[in-house]
Amino acid sequence: MTNMLRNKNKDLEVRKREKEDIKTEVYALSQSISMSAHKARRVLDQIRGRSYQETLMILELMPYRACYPIFKLIYSAAANAKHNMGLNEEYLVIIKATVNEGTTVKKLKPRARGRSYPIKRPTCHITIVLKDISLYEESVVENFIRLGTTQGHHSLWFAQPKNYSKGLQEDQKIRDCIKNYVQKNMRISSGVEGIARIEIQKRIDLIQIIIHMGFPKLLVEGKPRRIEELQMNVQKELNYVNRKLNIAITRITKPYGHPNILAEFIAGQLRNRVSFRKAIKKAIELTEQADTKGIQVQIAGRIDGKEIARVEWIREGRVPLQTIRAKIDYCSYRVRTIWGIRHQNLDICRRGIK
C-alpha cells in the first residue's frame, strides 16, 4: 500500500510539473461592469474561438456599447501574454469567453423640481482566456500522416517526457528568431523571405540548425559575416552557455516548388492590392517552371475587400490527397491586409505515385 501511495504521489507531482511547464493560457477578469449580462453575451458569442487580431477588428466595427469594455479586457490580456510570458500575439486565440450576472445597483434618477425615482442598474463579470496555438499548427497535422513515407522530421532530438514541452517551445523560439532576423536584414522588393524549412538537430553539447533557403545570396550578399551575427542573436535569445550552436544555409534549386516560399509570394501580392486571381495564376506559372505535378491553392477571408467573407480555391494538375504514397507538401499561411486577415492553404504535389 505504501508503494502504491508513493507512486500515486509521484504521478501527481509529475502532472503538476507538466502543467507548470506549459504556460500557454492567459486569463483576464473584469468585475462589476455596468452592463447587463445579456448585452455582453451577445458580443462574446461573436468573438469566441477567433484569433486575437480578428477579434480586435470585429470589436472595432460592431455598433454595440458592450464592445469597448470587452476590447480593453482582451487588449490587456494580450499585453500580459506578450510582456510577462513572451507569447506572440499572432498565435493567440480566444478559447473561452464567459459572462456572469453581478450585483444589482440601486440608484435614484433625478427629475425636475427636486423629484427623483428609484432605478436598478445591472452589473456583470466577464472572463476571457487566450491561448497560444503556435505549437499546434495545421501544417504539423497535415504532414504528420506522411512521416516515415514521403516526409521527414524537421526536429531531431530526445528528451524526458516532463521536458518535452520545453523542447518544443525552444524550437519555436529558434525558428521565430531566425525569421525575424531574415526579415530585418533581407533586401527584396516582393517581401519573400525564401525560407522553405528550418531543421534542428540537438545533441548533448551541440545544436545544429540547417536553414533551407531559396534565395540565400540576398541574405549573405554584402555581409559575409551575417551567419555569425545570426548565431550570436540566437545564443542571446536562448541564453546558451554549455551548448555550441552551428548554423548552416543550404540553397534550394527550385524555390517556387515549396509551399512556404510560394505562400509568401502570394501574401506579398495581396498586400500590394493585386487581385487574388492574378496572384494565384502567377503562382501556378511559377510552380509549373519548378516541374511540379500539381498545386491546389485556397484563400479565405474578405477577398478583394468584399463585405462578406468567402472561400476561393483553384486546382491545377494532380493533387491526390487521399493517398500517402504521393509526395505532397502542405502549408498554412496567414496574411494581414487593410481589409483584414486572410488565410491561405497550399498543397503542392512534387512527386506522383510510384
Salt bridges, closest charged atoms under 4 A:
ASP45 OD1 - ARG48 NH1 3.01
GLU54 OE2 - ARG50 NH1 2.87
GLU170 OE1 - LYS202 NZ 2.55
ASP171 OD1 - LYS202 NZ 2.85
GLU199 OE2 - ARG197 NE 3.09
GLU199 OE2 - HIS212 NE2 3.44
ASP291 OD2 - LYS254 NZ 2.75
GLU307 OE2 - ARG302 NH2 3.72
GLU312 OE1 - ARG277 NH2 3.82
GLU312 OE2 - ARG310 NE 3.03
ASP329 OD2 - ARG350 NH1 2.90
